[in-house]
């Protein structure tokens, strides 16, 4: 007679393995860069982008990430100011929304300061 299958051992093994699985879900819109010039990127199709939101740009050849700040919301295009290595982002590179509006932490170092967001 064949060995009996212990279902409790199988269940315990499945529970242990499933507890190790990471449950991270990212939600956001993605598009590709239509135009880049003078540190400004124009991106079509980001219908839910917010003014002042950080966008993440990824170079398709080197996977280098550059961030940008949404400055202009048109009906078809979003314009963003690029931060960092502006030359790394070209037409056709991936852009995704982050859902984060640009901010700075508040503390004693910022008391009494005037902050220019640009």
Helices and strands as residue ranges (DSSP letters): H 7-19, E 30-37, E 40-44, E 53-58, E 65-73, E 77-82, G 86-88, E 94-101, G 108-110
